[in-house]
């Protein structure tokens, strides 16, 4: 990818879930589905600087599968694919 996030930001691609009906058997139409809150980290920034100018490395790495907040990040579109750019602090959990 030609896009490199700055500072403590990460680029995440949402992972679509194929759940089309509830456990009770009700079929959910596309218009009623919630936006996925899980994604794969595509690129990470270099980290932000502390008061002395030293870089603080990020805890996330490319390829990590993460959960993030429902309204986290800014959506961008590159080559027909949608991505989110968000601060590392917007990532709530890393899935093992």
Secondary structure, DSSP 8 states (H G I E B T S, - for coil): ------TTEEEEEE------B-TTS-B--GGG-----EEEEEEE----B-TTS-B---S--TT-EEEE-TT-SEEEEETTEEEEEEEGGGEEEEE-
